[in-house]
Amino acid sequence: MSLQLRAQHMAELLSRHTQQPYYDRFRDAYFEGNDFDSFDADDDFVVENATAGTADVIDGAGGILELDSASSTADQGVQVQHKTETILPADGKPIIFECRLKVTDAIAGVQLFCGLSELDTTVFASGENTSENHIGIEANATTQAATSGRLDFVAEKATARASVSTVHTLVEDTYVILGFYVDGLGYATPLVNGIAGTSIETGSDNLPVVELAATFACLEEGGSVDPITSLDWYYVIQAR
């Protein structure tokens, strides 16, 4: 299937879900999302700190969840995960994930993840993603050392990882829409501002087959700045 047809399939899946009456919508797909006009960590999300870090809704048009590493010490910061693992990659059940975010103070020092991961109290440890099952877009200590603000697309199944390098380079204090779509267990394709990039084609080796939760992380990378991620919204949809 061509990349154009994959993108068309993704758009059709999303539009079909949002335009159908509720009784058909829930039969065909699972949908989860948040516009962050409020944030209740006790009911819906789990917030974990690596020594420091906060996650709070702040003033801003349309609702914003601010993930503040609250530290200039390397590897300290915060992560937020949906409390329940609601997505299970499976053959023939496409997944779409997107979120809108920006990084300030500064992109040069951020460890970042946005996507899906198994529940893990330390998604990042010692500068690297240590979750054993995940799909998402990230900056870690290694990529940041290579290129400031570099984002890679990653997929890992039981510690077997594949990645696409430099799907986007962050711009300070500038929003970007990051995401991906997964065609069952065949491949996963990054999306940056809705534009599809190079796919990970080794799905059977690298796409997790365990339940996953929406996951976001913002930690300090180099020990000199205090990165902040402003998360505007996210959604994830999977065909039943």
C-alpha positions as CSV (number, residue, x, y, z in Angstrom):
1,M,0.0,0.0,0.0
2,S,1.4,3.4,-0.9
3,L,2.0,6.1,1.7
4,Q,-0.7,8.2,0.1
5,L,-3.2,5.4,0.5
6,R,-2.1,4.9,4.1
7,A,-2.7,8.5,4.8
8,Q,-6.1,8.4,3.1
9,H,-7.0,5.4,5.2
10,M,-6.0,7.2,8.3
11,A,-8.1,10.3,7.4
12,E,-11.1,8.1,6.5
13,L,-10.9,6.2,9.8
14,L,-10.8,9.4,11.8
15,S,-13.6,11.2,9.9
16,R,-15.8,8.1,9.9
17,H,-15.5,7.9,13.7
18,T,-16.2,11.6,14.4
19,Q,-19.2,11.9,12.0
20,Q,-21.0,8.8,13.0
21,P,-23.8,8.7,15.6
22,Y,-22.6,7.5,19.0
23,Y,-24.0,4.0,18.7
24,D,-22.0,3.3,15.5
25,R,-19.0,5.3,16.7
26,F,-18.3,3.0,19.6
27,R,-18.9,-0.1,17.6
28,D,-16.2,0.8,15.1
29,A,-13.4,2.4,17.1
30,Y,-12.1,3.4,20.5
31,F,-11.4,7.1,20.9
32,E,-9.5,8.9,23.7
33,G,-8.4,12.5,23.9
34,N,-7.9,15.5,26.1
35,D,-7.9,19.2,25.5
36,F,-6.7,20.0,29.0
37,D,-9.2,22.5,30.2
38,S,-8.8,20.5,33.4
39,F,-6.4,17.8,34.7
40,D,-7.2,15.3,37.5
41,A,-4.1,13.1,38.1
42,D,-6.0,11.1,40.7
43,D,-8.7,9.9,38.4
44,D,-7.4,9.8,34.8
45,F,-3.6,10.1,34.8
46,V,-0.5,9.0,36.7
47,V,2.2,11.7,37.3
48,E,5.7,10.4,38.2
49,N,8.7,12.5,39.1
50,A,12.4,11.8,38.6
51,T,13.2,13.8,41.8
52,A,11.6,17.0,40.4
53,G,8.9,18.1,38.0
54,T,5.3,19.2,37.9
55,A,2.3,18.7,35.6
56,D,-0.5,21.3,35.9
57,V,-3.1,23.0,33.7
58,I,-2.1,26.6,33.1
59,D,-3.8,29.6,31.5
60,G,-3.8,29.5,27.7
61,A,-6.2,29.5,24.8
62,G,-7.8,26.1,24.3
63,G,-6.4,24.5,27.5
64,I,-2.7,23.7,28.1
65,L,-1.1,21.0,30.3
66,E,2.4,22.3,31.3
67,L,5.0,19.6,32.0
68,D,7.8,21.4,33.8
69,S,11.0,19.5,34.5
70,A,11.5,22.1,37.3
71,S,15.1,21.3,37.5
72,S,18.5,22.1,35.8
73,T,19.9,18.8,37.0
74,A,20.4,16.1,34.3
75,D,17.7,13.4,34.1
76,Q,15.3,15.1,36.5
77,G,11.8,15.9,35.4
78,V,8.2,14.7,35.0
79,Q,6.1,12.2,33.1
80,V,2.4,11.8,32.7
81,Q,0.6,8.6,31.6
82,H,-3.1,7.8,31.1
83,K,-3.9,5.7,34.2
84,T,-5.2,2.7,32.1
85,E,-3.6,1.0,29.2
86,T,-6.4,1.3,26.6
87,I,-4.6,0.6,23.3
88,L,-3.5,-2.9,22.2
89,P,-1.8,-3.1,18.9
90,A,-3.2,-6.0,16.8
91,D,-3.3,-7.1,13.2
92,G,-5.9,-5.3,11.2
93,K,-6.6,-2.7,13.8
94,P,-5.1,0.7,12.8
95,I,-4.0,3.2,15.4
96,I,-3.7,6.9,15.0
97,F,-2.1,9.2,17.6
98,E,-1.5,12.9,17.5
99,C,-0.7,15.7,19.9
100,R,0.2,19.4,19.8
101,L,3.0,20.7,21.9
102,K,5.9,23.1,22.2
103,V,9.1,23.2,24.3
104,T,10.6,26.3,26.1
105,D,13.5,27.0,28.4
106,A,14.9,25.3,26.3
107,I,14.9,22.8,23.5
108,A,18.6,22.3,23.8
109,G,18.2,20.5,27.1
110,V,15.0,18.5,26.8
111,Q,14.4,14.8,27.1
112,L,11.0,14.4,25.5
113,F,8.5,11.6,24.7
114,C,5.0,11.7,23.3
115,G,3.1,8.6,22.3
116,L,2.1,5.3,23.7
117,S,3.9,3.2,26.3
118,E,3.3,0.5,28.8
119,L,2.8,1.8,32.2
120,D,6.2,2.4,33.7
121,T,7.2,4.6,36.6
122,T,10.5,5.6,34.9
123,V,10.0,5.9,31.1
124,F,13.3,7.7,31.0
125,A,16.3,6.6,33.1
126,S,19.9,7.9,32.8
127,G,19.0,9.8,29.7
128,E,17.4,7.0,27.6
129,N,13.9,5.5,27.2
130,T,13.8,2.4,29.3
131,S,10.2,1.4,28.7
132,E,10.3,-2.0,27.1
133,N,7.2,-1.5,25.0
134,H,6.4,1.8,23.3
135,I,5.6,3.7,20.1
136,G,6.3,7.5,19.9
137,I,8.4,10.5,19.1
138,E,11.3,11.3,21.4
139,A,14.5,13.2,22.2
140,N,16.9,11.5,24.5
141,A,20.3,12.3,25.8
142,T,22.0,10.6,22.9
143,T,20.0,12.4,20.2
144,Q,20.3,15.7,22.0
145,A,24.1,15.4,22.1
146,A,24.1,14.8,18.4
147,T,21.6,17.6,17.4
148,S,19.9,20.1,19.6
149,G,16.1,19.6,19.5
150,R,16.3,16.5,17.3
151,L,13.2,14.2,17.4
152,D,13.3,10.6,16.4
153,F,10.4,8.2,15.7
154,V,10.7,5.0,17.8
155,A,9.0,1.7,18.2
156,E,10.0,-1.0,20.7
157,K,8.7,-4.5,21.4
158,A,10.0,-6.3,24.4
159,T,13.3,-4.3,24.2
160,A,13.7,-4.8,20.4
161,R,13.8,-1.3,19.1
162,A,13.7,0.4,15.7
163,S,13.8,4.1,14.9
164,V,13.7,6.7,12.2
165,S,16.2,9.5,12.8
166,T,15.3,13.3,12.8
167,V,11.7,13.3,11.9
168,H,11.6,16.8,13.2
169,T,13.8,19.4,14.9
170,L,12.2,21.4,17.6
171,V,12.0,25.2,17.4
172,E,12.1,27.1,20.7
173,D,8.6,28.2,21.8
174,T,6.9,27.0,18.6
175,Y,4.0,24.5,18.5
176,V,4.2,21.4,16.4
177,I,1.7,18.6,15.9
178,L,3.5,15.2,16.4
179,G,2.0,11.8,15.9
180,F,2.0,8.5,14.0
181,Y,-0.3,5.9,12.6
182,V,0.1,2.2,12.8
183,D,-1.4,-0.2,10.3
184,G,-2.1,-3.2,12.5
185,L,1.3,-4.9,13.1
186,G,2.8,-4.2,9.7
187,Y,4.3,-0.8,9.9
188,A,4.3,2.5,11.8
189,T,4.6,5.9,10.2
190,P,5.5,9.2,11.9
191,L,3.3,12.3,11.3
192,V,4.6,15.9,11.7
193,N,2.0,18.6,11.2
194,G,-0.1,15.9,9.4
195,I,2.7,15.0,6.9
196,A,3.7,11.4,6.8
197,G,7.4,10.5,7.0
198,T,9.5,7.4,6.6
199,S,7.9,4.3,8.1
200,I,9.2,1.6,10.4
201,E,8.5,-1.5,8.3
202,T,9.6,-4.1,10.8
203,G,6.3,-4.2,12.6
204,S,6.4,-7.9,13.6
205,D,9.8,-7.3,15.3
206,N,9.3,-3.8,16.8
207,L,5.6,-3.0,17.3
208,P,4.6,-3.9,20.9
209,V,1.8,-6.4,21.4
210,V,0.9,-5.5,24.9
211,E,-1.5,-2.8,26.2
212,L,-0.3,0.7,26.0
213,A,-1.2,4.1,27.6
214,A,-0.9,7.6,26.3
215,T,2.4,8.9,27.7
216,F,4.2,12.2,27.8
217,A,7.6,13.0,29.4
218,C,9.7,16.1,29.9
219,L,13.1,15.8,31.6
220,E,16.3,17.8,31.7
221,E,19.0,16.4,29.5
222,G,22.2,18.3,30.0
223,G,22.2,19.7,33.4
224,S,22.0,23.4,32.6
225,V,18.5,24.5,31.7
226,D,14.9,23.9,32.9
227,P,12.9,22.6,29.9
228,I,9.1,23.0,29.9
229,T,6.7,21.2,27.5
230,S,3.3,22.8,26.9
231,L,0.9,20.1,25.8
232,D,-2.2,21.6,24.0
233,W,-4.1,18.4,23.3
234,Y,-3.8,14.8,22.3
235,Y,-6.0,12.1,20.8
236,V,-5.6,8.4,20.0
237,I,-8.0,6.3,18.0
238,Q,-8.0,2.6,17.2
239,A,-10.3,0.5,15.1
240,R,-12.0,-2.2,17.0
